[in-house]
């Protein structure tokens, strides 16, 4: 995982691995059985501290639960990060790309998207996803 993140605002995709099945209660969304595989979480960081602040927080395990990802984080191992420092929020566009990916599915409806019309911002893959299509779609991506 990159250690030198920019403090600029931007959009990000965190890729995680889960090695064991376990029940997880996620705030008001309820309790779900998390299964082994890969999870991609799409988000944006346009507040104070930008990408560095938000992603650093997401990578911590012991913290107050604020975002949906906070509840799930202890069950996941971070593997990869893609991000853009584009000043335009792209989280909905990126979520749409993952939604259309034939290899993905939505493990928890409205996860990370309770404040928008997206079905979810968390996507499940049985095998590690190849996210080159972000670059192929001419999105501005930095992979440190």
C-alpha angles and dihedrals in degrees: 000000000000115000099188103065123170120248088221121112118260152128125277145189117206117197117205136180125218117198102182138040115246141155115251128187111216111195113266092346091077136226121324136180107240111208132202115275140073129314127197118200120194120202145147132230112202097141132089112315093019121211095346094057097042098044093043088054093048091053093056117090105196107061142109110286109247107140126044089248090061090068093050099039098090089060094052136072115210114236111163143008130203119183144169128209090201109138089228115088106243102174094107092047091049092046088052090053092053091044089056093047107109091215096056133078136180111255096185122023115233092008105159092354105080089120097052143041096258114118088230144328093219120080131186128217127183090211128032107284122237104224099186088116088078088065092040089056088058094249115155104250131174118193111188 
